Amino acid sequence: MDGLYKEAFIKSVDEPYLRPISDEGIGFYNMDINTAVLTFQVLKNDFPLEISSVNTVTYAYFISENGSSTGRVKVEYVKPMDGIIRLTLDNDFLKAATDTYVTGQIYITAVGRKDTVVLNEFRFRVKDALINQIDSDIKIRYIREIDDLVDDFKEKIANVSKNFESIENAQAEFTAFVNGLKNNFIKQVNDLKQEMNSFSDKTQQDITDRLNAIDTKLLEATDKLNIKTEGLVNSDQLIRELSNYVTNKQFTDELGKKANTSDLTAISSDLDKLIQEKVDTSIAKIAMQQFALTDKDGYIPKIENPDLEKMSKIDKSGLYYLYNPINSPDPDNQSGYAFVLARSSTYKKILFMPYNKHKIYSRNMMGTATGWGSWYDATSNIMLK
């Protein structure tokens, strides 16, 4: 038992002798609420009687001089090995037994049998608490003060309840505010994501369209080049064609047989010079017009193991297939197609496309001082380190 209580200790003996009712001088008041405690030690032959809930059912019974009684009162087994038990007197019984002596008795019954032991009687007195003896007018004044205190307490409780209600309202408003911000933020993120996806799709489509346009232009340029070079002869063809004509030496020899060579020296020299100039001009024109983008079968040339960091083996404009490149902008170092645009030896642009991916990487050379810049992932709009 914890807390505040008044405890009286009584020894009860299990013996077959009638003794006078023991008066231990114990007294309780009718305002002892849950604090009037009686503790007993049950003895047999001067030794503690070992009793517990396992082997016994123990209860007590109390009756007042004015006839009020308790009925059965259950006991608590405190120390079964020492025979100590305890009970608490009911406050209603104490009020009913005010200003009387109360007689009590302990009953012990063996579990599973009808054997019952009745211990000797004992008694105590119940007195009226002093506060109960105050005059009526004083009681009324105290009652009014208590009522005022109760009213004041109720008012404070009501105010606290209102404050709690205000706090709950504020909490609800704050929760609604936070949820509104959260929903607005989620909407903005979703809108931004949608815009980015749309921009990415549009950018990829634009790049595809531009590449298709470049392919078309290249095909058109190739066709025009083939048309313009059709029918032109190269240096070998020119030599074969000129083989059917006399040379300057042959002409001079034949002319020497027919006339005086001294008269025709100037004409022979001028004719030789004129023929040589025409031949050189035709050969240069043909060489310039027949700069090939593909081989004779229409396939682009292959460059093996180019270093795409140093841009080795890539000097002039053209279409190339880069086989097994080194330091490729593609993380898998895949082979791919390259389109090189060279305005000069120091200003160039290259577009690289892995052969098995829908990806485009670009890189610029902007003069001798700047050199080659970083690779740029044109498909994903990312500058590569």
MOLINHU-V173946 format. One record per residue. N is the residue number from 1. RES is the residue in one small letter. PHI is phi in degrees with one decimal (999 if undefined). D_LAST is the distance of its C-alpha to the last C-alpha in Angstrom with 1 decimal. Layout:
N|RES|PHI|D_LAST, N|RES|PHI|D_LAST
//
This chain:
1|m|999|78.8, 2|d|-110.3|76.6, 3|g|96.6|77.4, 4|l|-91.8|80.7, 5|y|-158.8|83.9, 6|k|-112.1|87.6, 7|e|-120.0|88.6, 8|a|-112.3|92.2, 9|f|-108.3|92.8, 10|i|-132.0|95.8, 11|k|-96.9|97.1, 12|s|-116.9|98.5, 13|v|-112.0|100.7, 14|d|-88.0|101.1, 15|e|-150.9|104.9, 16|p|-91.1|108.0, 17|y|-120.0|109.7, 18|l|-80.7|110.3, 19|r|-116.7|109.4, 20|p|-61.6|109.9, 21|i|-59.2|106.9, 22|s|-75.4|104.8, 23|d|-112.3|104.1, 24|e|-86.6|101.2, 25|g|74.0|101.3, 26|i|-81.8|98.0, 27|g|-144.2|97.3, 28|f|-125.2|94.5, 29|y|-111.2|94.1, 30|n|-72.0|93.7, 31|m|-109.6|90.4, 32|d|-77.7|88.8, 33|i|-98.7|86.0, 34|n|58.8|84.4, 35|t|-125.6|85.4, 36|a|-86.9|88.9, 37|v|-114.6|88.2, 38|l|-115.4|90.9, 39|t|-114.7|90.0, 40|f|-121.5|92.4, 41|q|-116.4|92.9, 42|v|-88.3|94.9, 43|l|-117.9|97.2, 44|k|-142.9|99.6, 45|n|55.8|102.0, 46|d|67.0|100.2, 47|f|-121.3|96.9, 48|p|-59.7|93.9, 49|l|-89.4|93.9, 50|e|-76.2|90.6, 51|i|-131.3|89.7, 52|s|-155.6|86.4, 53|s|-69.9|85.1, 54|v|-76.2|85.1, 55|n|-115.1|88.9, 56|t|-141.8|90.4, 57|v|-118.9|90.3, 58|t|-118.4|91.4, 59|y|-149.3|92.2, 60|a|-127.2|94.5, 61|y|-139.7|97.0, 62|f|-128.7|98.2, 63|i|-141.4|101.1, 64|s|-93.3|102.3, 65|e|-63.5|105.9, 66|n|-89.3|105.5, 67|g|96.1|104.6, 68|s|-72.9|100.9, 69|s|-140.7|98.9, 70|t|-102.8|95.3, 71|g|76.3|95.5, 72|r|-68.1|93.4, 73|v|-120.1|90.9, 74|k|-71.2|88.3, 75|v|-109.0|87.6, 76|e|-109.2|84.5, 77|y|-82.6|84.6, 78|v|-85.6|83.4, 79|k|-132.5|84.3, 80|p|-56.9|85.9, 81|m|-68.6|86.9, 82|d|-100.9|88.8, 83|g|70.0|90.3, 84|i|-99.4|88.7, 85|i|-128.9|88.1, 86|r|-151.1|87.4, 87|l|-145.6|87.8, 88|t|-118.9|87.2, 89|l|-76.1|90.0, 90|d|-72.6|89.3, 91|n|-67.4|89.5, 92|d|-62.1|91.5, 93|f|-66.4|94.2, 94|l|-61.6|94.4, 95|k|-64.2|95.0, 96|a|-67.9|97.7, 97|a|-98.2|99.3, 98|t|-59.8|99.5, 99|d|60.1|102.5, 100|t|-137.5|103.5, 101|y|-90.4|103.5, 102|v|-116.8|101.2, 103|t|-104.8|102.2, 104|g|-130.1|99.5, 105|q|-152.4|99.5, 106|i|-101.6|96.9, 107|y|-122.4|97.0, 108|i|-123.1|95.4, 109|t|-118.2|95.2, 110|a|-71.5|94.2, 111|v|-68.3|91.3, 112|g|83.3|92.7, 113|r|-136.9|96.3, 114|k|-91.2|98.8, 115|d|-62.3|99.7, 116|t|-135.2|99.4, 117|v|-112.4|100.3, 118|v|-107.0|101.3, 119|l|-84.5|101.0, 120|n|-61.5|103.3, 121|e|-75.7|103.2, 122|f|-143.8|101.8, 123|r|-146.9|101.7, 124|f|-151.0|100.0, 125|r|-112.2|100.5, 126|v|-112.7|98.4, 127|k|-110.5|98.9, 128|d|-81.5|98.0, 129|a|-64.2|95.2, 130|l|-60.7|96.3, 131|i|-64.9|94.1, 132|n|-72.1|95.9, 133|q|-96.8|99.1, 134|i|-71.1|98.1, 135|d|-61.1|100.3, 136|s|-63.3|99.3, 137|d|-65.0|98.7, 138|i|-68.1|96.3, 139|k|-60.3|94.6, 140|i|-62.3|94.2, 141|r|-62.3|92.7, 142|y|-65.1|90.2, 143|i|-63.3|89.5, 144|r|-63.4|88.8, 145|e|-62.4|86.5, 146|i|-64.5|84.7, 147|d|-61.0|84.5, 148|d|-61.7|83.1, 149|l|-62.9|80.5, 150|v|-63.8|79.6, 151|d|-61.9|79.3, 152|d|-61.7|77.1, 153|f|-64.6|75.0, 154|k|-61.5|74.7, 155|e|-62.7|73.7, 156|k|-64.6|71.0, 157|i|-61.6|69.8, 158|a|-63.1|69.7, 159|n|-62.5|67.6, 160|v|-62.1|65.2, 161|s|-62.6|64.9, 162|k|-62.1|64.2, 163|n|-61.9|61.5, 164|f|-62.1|60.0, 165|e|-64.1|60.1, 166|s|-63.3|58.4, 167|i|-63.3|55.7, 168|e|-63.6|55.3, 169|n|-63.5|55.0, 170|a|-62.7|52.4, 171|q|-64.0|50.5, 172|a|-64.0|50.7, 173|e|-63.0|49.6, 174|f|-64.2|46.6, 175|t|-61.5|45.7, 176|a|-63.3|46.0, 177|f|-62.9|43.9, 178|v|-63.8|41.1, 179|n|-63.3|41.3, 180|g|-62.0|41.1, 181|l|-61.8|38.0, 182|k|-61.8|36.5, 183|n|-63.6|37.4, 184|n|-63.4|36.2, 185|f|-64.0|32.8, 186|i|-61.1|32.6, 187|k|-63.0|33.6, 188|q|-62.3|30.9, 189|v|-63.4|28.2, 190|n|-64.2|29.7, 191|d|-62.2|30.0, 192|l|-63.9|26.4, 193|k|-62.3|25.3, 194|q|-64.4|27.6, 195|e|-63.1|26.3, 196|m|-64.9|22.7, 197|n|-63.7|23.9, 198|s|-63.6|26.0, 199|f|-63.3|23.2, 200|s|-62.8|21.0, 201|d|-62.3|24.0, 202|k|-65.2|24.9, 203|t|-63.0|21.4, 204|q|-63.3|21.4, 205|q|-65.8|25.0, 206|d|-61.2|24.3, 207|i|-63.1|21.6, 208|t|-61.5|24.2, 209|d|-62.0|26.9, 210|r|-67.3|25.2, 211|l|-64.2|24.3, 212|n|-61.6|27.9, 213|a|-63.9|29.1, 214|i|-63.3|27.1, 215|d|-59.4|28.8, 216|t|-62.4|32.1, 217|k|-61.9|31.8, 218|l|-64.4|30.9, 219|l|-62.9|33.9, 220|e|-62.7|36.1, 221|a|-64.5|35.1, 222|t|-63.1|35.8, 223|d|-60.9|39.2, 224|k|-61.9|40.1, 225|l|-63.5|39.2, 226|n|-64.2|41.3, 227|i|-65.1|44.1, 228|k|-70.6|44.1, 229|t|-90.1|44.0, 230|e|-64.2|46.6, 231|g|89.2|49.8, 232|l|-78.5|48.3, 233|v|-110.6|49.1, 234|n|-94.4|47.1, 235|s|-64.4|48.5, 236|d|-64.7|50.1, 237|q|-63.0|51.7, 238|l|-64.0|53.0, 239|i|-63.2|54.6, 240|r|-63.6|56.3, 241|e|-67.0|57.6, 242|l|-74.8|58.9, 243|s|-64.6|60.6, 244|n|-79.9|63.4, 245|y|-106.3|64.1, 246|v|-74.5|65.9, 247|t|-87.5|64.0, 248|n|-62.6|65.1, 249|k|-66.4|66.9, 250|q|-61.9|68.8, 251|f|-63.1|69.6, 252|t|-66.0|70.9, 253|d|-62.1|73.0, 254|e|-65.6|74.5, 255|l|-66.8|75.1, 256|g|-63.8|76.8, 257|k|-75.2|79.2, 258|k|-95.2|80.1, 259|a|-152.0|80.2, 260|n|-81.8|79.8, 261|t|-69.7|76.1, 262|s|-66.0|76.4, 263|d|-77.7|76.7, 264|l|-111.6|73.5, 265|t|-62.0|71.2, 266|a|-64.4|69.4, 267|i|-65.6|69.0, 268|s|-63.7|67.6, 269|s|-63.6|65.0, 270|d|-65.0|63.8, 271|l|-66.5|63.6, 272|d|-62.3|61.5, 273|k|-64.4|59.1, 274|l|-64.2|58.9, 275|i|-63.3|58.2, 276|q|-63.2|55.4, 277|e|-63.4|53.7, 278|k|-63.3|53.9, 279|v|-63.2|52.5, 280|d|-62.1|49.5, 281|t|-63.3|48.7, 282|s|-64.1|48.9, 283|i|-64.1|46.7, 284|a|-62.6|44.0, 285|k|-65.3|44.1, 286|i|-65.8|43.9, 287|a|-62.2|41.0, 288|m|-69.6|39.1, 289|q|-77.3|39.9, 290|q|-105.2|39.1, 291|f|-69.6|35.4, 292|a|-89.2|34.5, 293|l|-86.7|31.6, 294|t|-133.2|33.0, 295|d|-81.0|35.6, 296|k|-65.6|39.2, 297|d|-91.8|38.7, 298|g|89.8|36.0, 299|y|-101.1|33.1, 300|i|-80.4|29.8, 301|p|-70.4|29.1, 302|k|-109.5|27.0, 303|i|-114.4|24.6, 304|e|-94.9|24.3, 305|n|51.9|21.4, 306|p|-74.0|19.3, 307|d|-91.3|16.3, 308|l|-83.0|13.5, 309|e|-90.7|11.5, 310|k|-86.4|14.7, 311|m|59.2|16.1, 312|s|-72.2|19.3, 313|k|68.1|22.4, 314|i|-120.9|21.1, 315|d|-116.7|23.2, 316|k|-122.5|25.2, 317|s|-61.4|25.4, 318|g|156.6|26.2, 319|l|-107.8|25.6, 320|y|-136.0|24.5, 321|y|-108.1|24.1, 322|l|-90.7|21.3, 323|y|-96.9|22.8, 324|n|51.8|21.0, 325|p|-73.2|17.8, 326|i|-107.3|15.7, 327|n|56.3|11.9, 328|s|-72.5|12.0, 329|p|-66.7|9.3, 330|d|-77.6|12.0, 331|p|-60.9|11.9, 332|d|-94.2|15.6, 333|n|52.7|15.4, 334|q|-74.2|18.1, 335|s|-67.8|20.2, 336|g|-173.0|20.3, 337|y|-100.1|21.5, 338|a|-127.9|20.1, 339|f|-116.2|21.6, 340|v|-108.3|21.3, 341|l|-116.8|22.8, 342|a|-117.7|23.6, 343|r|-81.2|25.7, 344|s|-157.0|25.9, 345|s|-74.5|24.4, 346|t|-120.0|21.9, 347|y|-127.0|21.1, 348|k|-143.7|19.7, 349|k|-138.2|17.9, 350|i|-129.7|17.0, 351|l|-112.5|17.0, 352|f|-116.4|16.3, 353|m|-128.5|18.1, 354|p|-55.6|18.5, 355|y|-65.5|22.3, 356|n|-116.5|22.8, 357|k|-137.1|20.5, 358|h|-92.9|20.7, 359|k|-130.4|17.1, 360|i|-131.9|15.9, 361|y|-118.2|12.7, 362|s|-129.3|13.0, 363|r|-151.9|12.1, 364|n|-119.2|14.3, 365|m|-114.5|16.0, 366|m|-117.7|17.7, 367|g|97.2|20.2, 368|t|-69.6|20.7, 369|a|-67.6|19.5, 370|t|-79.3|16.1, 371|g|70.3|15.6, 372|w|-74.0|12.9, 373|g|-84.0|10.1, 374|s|-77.4|6.7, 375|w|-70.7|7.5, 376|y|-126.6|8.8, 377|d|-79.9|10.5, 378|a|-70.1|13.9, 379|t|-72.7|15.8, 380|s|-98.7|14.2, 381|n|59.8|13.1, 382|i|-130.3|9.5, 383|m|-84.1|6.6, 384|l|-86.9|3.8, 385|k|-77.0|0.0
//
